[in-house]
Amino acid sequence: MDKSLFLGIKKSVESLEGFHGSHDLFLEEERTDPLPFQKQASVRTTIDTGTFDIAHHSKKFSSVYFIDGIQRTLMLGEIDTHPLFVHFSGAAIMRRKDGVITPFGEPLMHASFITSSPKPFESTLPIERVDAQNPLEYYARSSSLRENLERTLLKKSLKIVGSDEIIVYDGRLVFPEVFTPGFNVLGVIKRHASLYVPDKSVFYSLKHGQRTGAFTLGMGDDKDPKPVVSFYQKLFPKKDPYYSVVRVEVPHAICQSVSDVNAFAGFVHSERFPLDMKTHQSGKKLYPISVCEKFLSSKLPSIQLVSVFLRDALQ
């Protein structure tokens, strides 16, 4: 993102009637894990039950593509008591081939204002309007803008990924495009607001290198949900039973047996961090996903950079 972007933001803010700048810019914090298992979710079918050691063998692919996105939403101030945020987001594909992880193509970037103010103002950026009565909509809109970039990359990847390759997505398989016939894709979920196994004790008894029984869910288009095979697995040893547990989603079309479940579990286990880094969510992130996030962080403006460029306008 170049200097002209910040000049455009500064010009918009300086000419905005009724705007009062924030003395302390703050970076929207990443969502913390909600209290786990606030609701019991239903599943379509159960494939197997209990806990199982993850086999050392795993699915083999000639290339693996990893898709992830990040967002930064900064409060600039208020327009007549309505908060004004500037949003930056980016999404990228990283490819691992022959053991080397590199960016694949150019990342997608987006910038816009987000506000509940109905007041029109000139801007070189898109202006996203949210409901003033629902403060949580700011984060929801910010997340949806990032997800739009990720979905665009997923659509593009349909033309890229071969039959012996796979896309790994950091999140749920909610986009209908992932169920295109012949498309290999896998989703990894780090947060667990819903419980998909019958008893919490199954989840909490997971040991390092184990998975729960697998089950199927309906995902994608609400009118025509597609079957997805899912299971929990633990990537690192830790006394905290919630630590390092992820949930995996794989389209049923490419995961039709217990043998397939074990092979995909082994694949996910092989992509974890080389060791427990004891940094934020390193126990749940796959290593190439972390590389992707760091790559995107280097492309998006930091809070310090925004503060320097907009200092005069926010006085």
DAMO-V336460 format. One record per backbone hydrogen bond with DSSP energy under -0.5 kcal/mol. NH is the residue of the N-H (numbers start at 0). CO is the residue of the C=O. Records with the same first field share a line. If there is no record, write none. Layout:
NH = CO, CO
This chain:
4 = 1
5 = 1
6 = 2
7 = 3
8 = 4
9 = 5
10 = 6
11 = 7
12 = 8
13 = 9
14 = 10
15 = 12
16 = 14
18 = 15
19 = 77
21 = 75
24 = 22
27 = 72
36 = 191
37 = 34, 192
38 = 192
40 = 38, 194
43 = 215
44 = 215
46 = 213
47 = 213
51 = 210
53 = 208
58 = 262
61 = 163
62 = 163
63 = 95
64 = 165
65 = 93
66 = 167
67 = 91
69 = 89
71 = 87
73 = 71, 85
74 = 25
75 = 73, 83
76 = 83
77 = 19
78 = 81
79 = 17, 77
81 = 78
82 = 80
83 = 76
84 = 113
85 = 73
86 = 111
87 = 71
88 = 109
89 = 69
90 = 107
91 = 67
93 = 65
94 = 101
95 = 63
96 = 94, 99
97 = 61
99 = 96
101 = 94, 99
103 = 92
104 = 102
107 = 90
109 = 88
111 = 86
112 = 125
113 = 84
114 = 127
115 = 82
125 = 110
127 = 112, 125
128 = 126
129 = 114
133 = 130
136 = 133
137 = 134
139 = 135
140 = 136
141 = 137
142 = 138
143 = 139
144 = 140
145 = 141
146 = 142
147 = 143
148 = 144
149 = 145
150 = 146
151 = 147
152 = 148
153 = 149
154 = 150
155 = 151
156 = 152
157 = 153, 154
158 = 155
159 = 156
160 = 156
164 = 161
165 = 62
166 = 183
167 = 64
168 = 166, 185
169 = 66
170 = 168
173 = 171
177 = 174
178 = 175
179 = 176
182 = 179
183 = 181
184 = 182
185 = 166
186 = 248
187 = 168
188 = 246
194 = 38
195 = 193
201 = 198
202 = 198
203 = 199
204 = 200
205 = 202
208 = 233
209 = 206
210 = 51
211 = 231
212 = 49
214 = 229
215 = 44
216 = 227
218 = 216, 225
223 = 220
224 = 221
225 = 218
227 = 216
228 = 249
229 = 214
230 = 247
232 = 245
233 = 209
234 = 232, 243
242 = 239
244 = 241
245 = 232, 243
246 = 188
247 = 230
248 = 186
249 = 228
250 = 184
251 = 226
253 = 250
254 = 251
260 = 256
261 = 257
262 = 258
263 = 259
264 = 260
265 = 261
266 = 262
267 = 263
268 = 264
269 = 265
270 = 266, 267
271 = 268
272 = 284
276 = 274
281 = 278
283 = 280
284 = 280
286 = 270
287 = 270
288 = 285
289 = 285
290 = 286
291 = 287
292 = 288
293 = 289
294 = 290
295 = 291
296 = 292
297 = 293
298 = 295
299 = 295
305 = 301
306 = 302
307 = 303
308 = 304
309 = 305
310 = 306, 307
313 = 309, 310
314 = 311
